[in-house]
Every structure is written in structure tokens, then in C-alpha cells.
Amino acid sequence: MHHFTWTVLVLSVTLSVSSGGKVLVFPVDGSHWVNMKVIVEELHSRGHSITVVRASDSWYIKEESPHYKAINILSPGGFDEKFFGSLVMRVLNTRKEGKFFWTRLMLQLEVMEHFSKVQRQMCEMTAMMFQDAALMTSLTDSKFDVVLTDPFIGGGVFLARRLDLPLVFNVRWTVHGEGHFAIAPTPLSYVPMPGSELTDKMTFSQRLKNMLIYAFNSYKIATIIAPHYNTFCKQFFGSEVEYFSLFQNADIWLMRNDFTFEFPHPTMPNVVYMGGFQCKPARPLPVDLEEFVNSSGEHGVIVMSLGTLLAELPSDTAEEIAAAFVQLPQKVLWRYTGPKPSTLGNNTLLVDWLPQNDLLGHPKTKVFVAHGGTNGVQEAIYHGIPILGLPLMFDQPDNLSRMVRRGTAKVLDIATLDRAELVEALKEVLYEPSYRENMQRLSRIHHDQPMKPLDRAIFWIEFVMRNGGAGHLRTQSFRMSWIAYHSIDVILSLLMALMLLLLITFLAIKKCCSLLFRKEVKIE
């Protein structure tokens, strides 16, 4: 009997592994990998074989992992921690010193230049792969079932095209910006552009602002994205292939958001929403943190983290924040690695790292002081914790503005922050019940769905693997010209036909009147 049990167990494991598919993952380093890693580990746990393509200088994506086999490409293309860390500090200092238009414009141009460099390096890395005959033969012989990639860069898209494999996106951003703008109709009259901090209800001046941001974004695409990708496509796929059509041809778009966060807007049948897929029920805290949290009594705990890009703050800002915390009865857990502020109180614990998801799910946690990154905002929604936002840059102001619109957050400018302002804001979020009530309502909406977001994402990846793609869900709109898409040719044809009909009618009436007039003259 014992031998039979072991035989059944071994057979079940063997069958589960053998029935698993082969997934080729082309990720983006940095916080994007934090999201992708969740899917990779879940796919691995379900018996799939995962191969991850990584640049040799990757910071987050490790070469060794029990969940995947890595293909290490000796090329730059990883996450530049130093650049972004220094950039955030310079942005803060610029805002603090009150330097506006010119200095901010220079910083924006620097970001654009760096982003252009990242895309160029990605094209060079992908070209290096394509020109490595042994590598490409190995990838072809591996007979992968699907390519899973983040379209914030184009390497995975091009690799899927080269290997003729189905393509699934783990996406919020593409090389052109927010994902919906690439695949779904997005009328600028009620769909706010990223960075605008607008809602779906805009005045005329706000719609004008939205249009101008769209125009500037189009300029950035034409100057810092298109040159690299057009050159790459022409070299490897021919001049007839338009690079962004390869993005739009993806089988499934796994969107890292949903409508608890987004404003309502059009979508497409191959867009699958998995907002909050990385969130999980809270696990027990380490013993030392649990003791600290429980020592807060009825007042509870404030959790503060400004993400991985900003481990420390300008000293005067850190002093003001610490001085504000000491005036509150709550205990504070602050992820901070800079010099210890002289105003730090006994109620505040500085840590190099904290289990953010587990802390937000702890019943003692009252407020989350955050920079507004997508992951943190979604974890706050998942656990129903209101936010005091201190946005730094990128999509963070936009993310937090949506939370403010829903009455779940209050936002301050970290660059001009003083202790009195911070204390007042914290007391408002702590003691005004609407903040927690609104966030808990969002949390209930998020949880009230028939399938967990991560399960939904895995289902659709496996769907593509089982069926060799999802072509029946892909729109053909991107293959149409702008004139055909908006039916301009049809409208002009109908107008011309109407004008011709009116002209014929006019001439006919004129002819009839002429004949009648002649008959009347003859009778007289």
C-alpha cells in the first residue's frame, strides 16, 4: 500500500510537470520586475517551465532562481539605481528652492534623454540576441508556448515576432505611455492623459490642457522612441513593418489596474484587468515588529515608506517629518536609511526594510504615508488603509490625485513640508472617518469579484498557451489608416453623393421649370 501511494504521488507530479507549458519571459528591471516576479512564481508553482531573459547589469532580476532559468545577455539594459535615486533628490531640491519652469524643463529633458538611452540599449541588446545564431537556434528548439513581456520596452515584442510566438503583456505602460491609449479608443474629452492629474469630468480649460499634454507626448514619442524602434524594425523585419503595430498585435493585455483605481473609459475584449494581483492577505509580522506594533495600544500605527528610489531625504525634510511624528500618540514605522534625525521621538522606529503588505493588513495600522507608487496604492486599497500622499515624480502625483478624488487620501508637497502642516494632515486622515470609510468601500469593491486577479491572469496566459494565441479577441483597428478608422472617406463619399443628388435634383427642377415656362409662352 505504501509503495502504491508513492507511485501515485510520483505519477501525479510527473504528469503535472509534463502537462505544463514553456514560457519565455522578457521583463523590465526595477519595480516592474516586482510585479512580473509574482506571475513568474505563480506560473512555476502550477508546473510551467519559465525562462527569463535578463541584461547582465540587472539590479532586481537575479541570475539564479528556483523559479526560472535565466538567459544572461552580456549587454547593458538593467535598472540604473544611481540615476533615478539622484534624479529624485534633484527634483526635490528644485521644488524646495522654488525653481520652476526652466530647471524643471531641464530635468524633464534629462529624463527624456535617459529614457531614449534605455530604449536604444534595449534595441542593441535585442539586436545582439538576433545576431547570435546559437542563441536563436536554442530559443527556437526550446519550442516555447508563449512570450510574456512588459511592453514598457520593446525587446519581448520583437522576440515574439522573431520566434513567431503568441504574445501576452503584463502591462500598465508601453513605450508610448499608458496601455489603454495603445489598444483602446481613448477620447481626450473624458479620458485624462497620464500626468495631467485630471478626472473624467473636465472643463474646457482642462480639456485644452489634456490635449496639449497629448501633443507633447506625441512629440516625445516621435523624438525619443520612434527613431530607435524604426531603425530596428527596418533592419530585422523590413520597412513595411510598423513597430508599434507589433505591440498592438499582442494576444492578451494583462492590465495592472482596474476600475477601483481608473476612471471609466472604453476597453477591448483582449484587455484583462488584474489590479492588485500582487496583493495577499497579511502574514504574521516578525516578532520584533509585532511587539512594536502591539505596543501602540488603541492609537494604532502609522506606516511610512517612499519606495525604493528614495531611501533617504534632504536632512531638513527628514527633521520636519520626525518632529511631526513625535507630536502624535500613534507609533510610527518609517522605512528610512538616511542619518537619524535629531528630532526623532521614541514613538518612531526607523527600519531599512519593512513588510509593507503585511503591515498594511495589520489591524493596528491606521494610515499609510506613501509616495504613491502603483503597488503601494493597490496594497492600500486591498487592505482598506487611507493614504497621506507625498508624491515624488513619474506617475505618483497622478495615482494619488485619483485617490484624492475618491476621498481616500490627502496629498502634501514633500518639498515644502513643515511639521505643523504634516501633523494637521495626519490628524485629518486619522480622525476624519470618511477617509477610512471611503477606502474600505473601495476595498470591498475590489474584493467583490468572482475570481482573484492573479488567478485570472494565469488563466489567460494558460488560455493563450492552450489555444496558440487569442486572435479572435484582437482588434484590427490598428491596421486601418487614420482616415479609414474615423470613416472620413465614407463620410466624404456620402457628402459627395448627397451633393451630387442635390445637384441633379436642382438641375431636374430647373429643366422642368424651363419646359413649363416655354409651354406657357406658346399658349399665349
N, C-alpha and C positions, 0 to 999 in steps of 0.2 A: 504493500500500500504506500509506504514511504517512497519507494522508487517510482511508483506511478505518479505521485504528487509532484516530485521533482521533474519528471518527464513532461508533464502538462505545463509546469511553470516555464521550463526552458523553451518549449514549443511556442507558448504564448508570447514570450519575449522575442523570440526569433521572428515570429510572424509579424509582430507589431513593428519591428525594425525593418523587416523586408518590405512591408507594405508602405513604409514611409517614403517620402519623396526627397528629391535633391534640390536644395535652394541655394542659389548664388546671391550673396548679399553684397551690395556696393554702398556702404554707408557714408555719412558725413561725420567728421570728428566733432568733439566738443559736446555741448548739451544735446545735440541731435542724436548722438550715439546713446545717450542715456535712455532715450525713447526706443531706439532701434534694438538695443540690447534686451529690453523686455520681450519684444516679439521673438527675437532670436532664441532666447532661453525657453520661451513657451513652445516654439516650434520643435526645439530639441527634445523637450520633455514629452512630446507627442510622437517621437520616433523618427523625425525627419533629420536628414543629414545636411548640415549647414557649412557652407564655405564662405568666408568673409574676405573681401579684397581690402587691403589697408596700405596706406603710404608708410614708408619706413620711419617717418618722423611723427607718426600719430601719437597723440598725448593720451586720449581716453581709450582708444581701441587697442587692446593688448594683443600681442602676437601669440601668446599661449592662453588657451581657454579650454575648459572641459566641455564647452557647449558648441564649439565650432572649430573648424580647421582654417587657419589663416593663409592667405596668399600675400606675401610681403613684397611690395613693389618698391624698389630702391629709387624713390623719387620723392621730392617734397610734395606736400599736399595735405598734411595734417593740420591740427588746430594750433594757431600761433597764440599761445597763452600770454606771452610778454606784450605783444602788440595790443591785444584787447584790454589787458589789465592797465597798461599805461594810457590807452585811449580813454577809458572810463575816468581815470584820475584827471586827465586834462579837460575832459568835458565838465567835470565837477568844478574844477578850478576856474574855468571860463565862466560858468554860471555864477559862481561865488563872487567873482570880480566884476560882474555886471557887463562883461564884454558880449555884445550881441551879434549884430549882423555879420561883420567881416570875419571875426575869429570863428564864429560858428560855421560860416560858409567854408572857411579853410579846413576845419575839422571834417565837414561833410565831404569835401573834395578828397581829403585824405582817406576817408572810409571808402569812397568810391574807387580810388586808386588801389587800395588794398584788396577790395572785392574783385576788381579786374585782375589783379595779380593771382588771386586764388583760382579764378576761373581759367586763367592762362595755364597755371600749373596743373590744373586738373586735365585740361586738354593735352598737355605734354605727357602727363602720366598715362592717360588712356592711349595716346599715340604710341608710347613706349610698349604698352601691352600688345597693341595690334601688330607691332613690328617684331614682336618676339614670337617666332613661328612655333617654337617648342611649347610656350605657354598657351598659345591659342589652340594648338592641337590637343593639349591636355584638357583645356576647358571644353572643347568640342567633344572629346572622347568621354568626358565625365557625364554627358547626357543629363544636364540639369533640366528640371521641370519648369523652373520659373526664375526670373531675376527680381529680387526685392531691393528697392533703392530709395533714397531720399533725393527728390528732384531739385533740391537746393543747389546741387551740382549736376553736371551732365554725364559723368562717367558711366554710371549704371545704365542710363538710357541708351548710350551709344553701344555699350557692351551687349545689351539685349538685342539691339538691331543687328550687330555683327554676328551673334550666335543664333539669331532667328528664334528667340525665346519669348514666351509671354512675359508681360511686364506689370508689376504691382508697385504702387507708390506708397510709402509711409510719408505723409506729406502734410505740411501746413504752408511751406514756402517753396516756390520753384525759383529757377534762375531769373524769372521775370517778376517775382513778387508773390503775393498771396495766391494760394492754389485755385480758389474759385474763379479768379479773373482769367485763368488759363483755360478752364474747361467749361464753365457755365456762363449763361447770359448774366451780365452784371451792369444793369443800368446805373449810371452815375447819379441819377436823380434821387435814388434812395439806397444805394449800396455805397457806404463810405469807403474811401481809399485808406489803406493802411498808413498810419502816421498822421491822419487828419484829426483824430480824436473826435469825430463826428458821429451822429446817430443815423438811424434810418428816417428820421424826420428832420429835414433840412430847410432852412430859409433860402431865399435867393442868393444872399451873400455866401452862405455855406455851400450851396451847390456850385457857385463860382469857384470857391476855394477848392472844392473837391475836384473840379475839372482841371484847375491849374496844377494840382498835385499829380493828377493823372498824366498831364502833358509833361511835367518834369520827370516822372517815372519813365515815360516813353523815351525821353531824351537819354536817360541813364542806360536804358536797355540798348539803344542804338549805338551808344558810345563805348560802354564798358563790357557788354555781354556779346552782342551780335558779332563784332569783328573776330573774336576768338572762335566762336562756335561755327560761324560761316566758313572760316578757313578750314577748320577740322572736317566739317561735313563735305566740303568740296574735295578735300584730299582723299577721304576714305569712302564716301558714299556717292560722290558725283554732284555736280552743280544743280541737278534737278531736285535734290532733296533739301527741303527747308528744315533747318534744325529743330525749330520748335514744334513742327508737326509730329516729330518723333516723340516729344513729351506728350502732346495731346492724344497720341495714339495708344497710351497706356491702357491696359485692360481694366484695372481697378485702382481707384484713388482712395486710400485709407486716410481719411482726414482726421488730424489730431485735435479736433474740436467738435462742438455740436451746438445746438440752438439754446442751451442754457447759457452759453457764452456769446455766440454770434447773434447778430440781428437777423431777422428773417430775410431771405433772399433766394433767388432761383437756384436750383441744383440740377444734377443729372443722374441718370439711372446707375451709372458705374461709380458714383461717389458714395462711399460708405463711411458713416460717422462713427468715430471711436474715441470721442473726447473723454479724457480721464481714464484711458485704458491702463495707464501705468499705476493708477492708484489702487491701494489694497487696504483691507481692514488693518487697524493698528495692531502691532505686535507688542509684547511686553518690552518695556524700556530696560536698558542696563541698570543694574542695582543702584549705582551712584546717582544716575539721573532720576530714577524713580523716587529715591529718598528726597532729592531736592524738590521735585515737583509736588510730592505729597506734603512737604513742609510748608507749602503755600497756604494751606488751610482753605477757608471759604473764599478767599480773594482770588485764588487761581494763579495761572501762569501766563506770561506774555512770551511768545516765541519770536525771535528776530533773526532773519537771515537775508543777506543781499546777494545770494548766489555765489557762483564760483569765480566770477570775473573780478570781484571786488572783495578781497579778503580783509583789507583794512581801509580806513577812511582818512581824510585830512585830519590832523590832530585836533583842531578846534571843533570840527564837526563831531568827532568821537567824544570830546569832552562835554559838548552840549547834550548829546544823546544820553550819556551816562548820568549827567546831572539831572536830566528829566526822569529817568528810571528810578532814581533814588527817592523821588518825591511820591512814588506810588506804593500802595500796600501790597501789590502783586509781586511775585517772584518773576525774574526775567532770565530766560536762556538766550544768549546772544552768540551767534556764530561770528567770531572776530579773532583775527590772528595778529593784529597790529599791537603797538605798545599799549600797555594797560593805562586807561585814562585815570588821571588823578582824582576825578570826581566820582569814580566807580563806587557804588554802595554795596552793602552786604547782601542786598536782595538780588544782585545781578551776578550770574555765572557766565564767564567767557569760556567758549569751547572752540577748538579747531574744527570740529565736525559735529553735526547733530543729526539724529534720525528724524528728519523733518516729517515724513508721512506718519510715523508712529507718534510723534509729539502732537501733531495736528489732530490725531484721532484720540488723544487722551482726554478724559472728561474734565480735567483741571484746566485745559488750555482755553483761554478767553479771547485772545486777539493774536493775529499773525502780522508782524511788521515785516514787510517784504518789498522787493524791488519790482515785482510784477511780471516775472518770467512766466511763460505759459504753464510750465509744470507746477510751479508753486500755486498759481491761481487755481488750477484744476484740482490740486490736492485740497486747497481751502474749500472749494465748492463741494468736493466729495465728502469732507468731514463737517461741513457747515460752520466754518470758523470765519468771522468777519475780518477784514483786512484794513490795516493802516499802510497805505502805499507810499513808498519813497522811490519813484521811478528814476532810472539812470539814463537809458538810451534804448535804441533799436525799437522793438515792438512793445516795450514795457509801458510807456505812457498810454498807448492805445488800449492795451489789455486792462489797465486799471481804470481808464475812463469808462469802459463798459461795465465794470463793477460798480463804479460810482453811479452810473445811470440806473442800475438795478437796486441802488440803495444798500449795497453790501460792503462798501468801502469808503474811506476818506483818504484823500491824497494831499501830501505836502511836498514842497520843493526841498529836497535834501541839501541843496547848495546854500540856501539861505535860512536853514533851520535854526531856531533857538529853543532853549529848554522850555520856556513858557508856552510857546506855540505847540511843541510836541506834547507836553503834559495835557494841555487843553484838548488836543485832538485825541489822545489816548483815552482820556476820561469820557469824551463823547462816544467813541466806539465801544468802550467798556460798559457804559451805564445807560446809553440810549438803546432801548430794547429793539428798535426797528432794524438795526444793523444785523444783529444775530437772527432775528426772525426772518428777515429777507434772505439771508444766506442759507438758513435751514430750509426755507421754502425752495430755493434753487437746488439744494442738496436732495430734497425729496423728489423733485422733478428729474434730476439726473439719475437717481437710483430707480425710478419708476419706469423701467423698460424691460421687455421680455427676455433680453439676452445681455450678458455682460459685454461691455465694449471690447475687451480683449478676446473673448470667445467669438464675437462677431468678426473681428479682424482675422483671426486664424481660420474661421470658416471660409472666408472669401479667398484667402491665399490658397487654401486646400481646394476650393472650387475651381480656381484657375488651373491648379496642377492636375486635377481630375479631368478637366474638360479641354485642356490645351489652350486656355485663354477665355476671354469673355467678350468676344467680338460682337455678340448680339446686344450688348449694353453700350457699345461705343457710339458716340455721335459722329456723324460725318460732316458736321458744320464747319470744322476747321479746314476741310478740303475745299470749301467753297470760297470764291473771291468775295471781297467786301461788298461788291455790287450785287452779287447773287444772294449773299447771306441776308442782306437787308431788302431784297426784292426790288432794288432800284430799277433793274432792267425791265421787270414785269410792270412796275408802276409807270415807267416811261412809255412802255408799249401800249398799255391801256389808255394812257393820256393821249398818245398819238392816235390811237384808234377812235377815241371819243372826239378828238378834234377833227379827224377825217370824216366821222359820221356827221358831226355838226356842219362841216363844210359842205358835204354832199346834200344834207337837208336844206341848208341855206341856198345852194345853187338850184335845187329842185323847186323850192318855193319861188325863187326868183324867176325861174323859167316858166312856172305855172302863171305867175302874175303877169309876165310878159305876154304869154299867149292869150290870156283873158283880156288884157288891155287891147291887143290887136283886134280881137273879135268885136269888142265894143265899138272900136273906131269904124270898122267895116259896116256894122249895122246902122250907125248914124249916117 
